[in-house]
Amino acid sequence: DGVTVDKGYENAFGAVLGDDLDAPVDPSAPMRWTGAAIAGDDPALPLLALGLGPFFVALIWLFFPSGGSTTYPVAVVEAGAPGDRAAVEQAITALERFGADDGAPVLEVTRVANPAEAAAEVQARRAAAYVDFPAGFAAALAAASADPERGVPVTIAGDLGNPLYPVTAIMAHEAVARHLGAVTGRQPVLALTEVALGTSGARTEFEAYVPGVLVFAIGLTMFSAAVAVAQEVEGGTVRRLVRTPLRAGEFLGGVTLVQLGIGLGAGVLSLATAGLLGFRPAGPVPLVGLVWLLTCLAVIGIGLVVGAVARSVAQAFLLANFPFGVFMFLSGTMFPIRGVPLLVVAGQEVNLLDVLPPRHAVNALNDLITYGSTDIGYELAMLAALSAGFFWAGAALFRHRHLRAPG
């Protein structure tokens, strides 16, 4: 005989049946458990679908400028020699005051002490480019004022793979060129040297997009994890576990292992395909694999949270779009974003958006692939912490919603 239980009474009904919970779920068995069908008029599904668009519009409004002109982050090296300080200070002021037609500043200037610090700002994507006025800048400026054949050397450097770099470099070049022209009374006077940091100058457009595609592929494992959990809930398997000693962590641990295997398989295939097509990271491939592993664990953890909240596979799929969209817009996967700096600990900036695992994956892969740098300890530590935190949250929610024996 078939039995239908109203929503919300499944666990109580299962407790009454006791040992009958050992009945199989095989559809061909004479006596079996089957999941209650999700009502076709479930109001959550259209509400979730309708909420996606407004949610992302509000998200973009919150984290991106909604009024005035867009600003571009640039680091500027301050003068080291006393004789250059006044001339360099005037040039930096010109950069800070360079504005759009409405008078709003275009460049967000960060002052640093030397080119190494400037390069670190660019590598961390806190700046899209840096400007360096080399030693002897004041003398070169004076010479150019007297000799129309002389130029004033200035260096602009950056990661050519950063989408913000071209606009930032153009704006910085224009600001400095206008200032030097005003001082010397002639145009052109700027002798520009452009420096491509890391391997960005030698990378093809294809290679520049590969890291973002890799992070995008990792994000898809969240859907798989959320659906895997929701499928067990919707199919009735979880109701049979209420009176068993199985713990939420053990159940979700098994789900995580399966999903991790899928994620690692996707990683191997993705990297192998990129390699066959000519992609070569500047840093060690094993570290790229470690970043992939930890990011998969963290993203799967978020999928477990979504699956624990959802009441059906359809809900899980729709709900997973919310964190996935946040990943894409705010992690730096699609385009660089400054985020909201909170504090600096031992020289490391802690940002509000550091709760997003793909943000650390983007930063770590950028260091490894573009710069060949293995200084990714903060990113690895954050990915490990986020993996543990999201798994714990998923287990707690799953236990609360699905494994509580009725009182």
Summary of the structure (lengths in Angstrom):
residues: 407
radius of gyration: 27.7
end to end distance: 27.4
largest distance: 101.3
contacts: 1302
relative contact order: 0.12
helix: 59%
strand: 10%
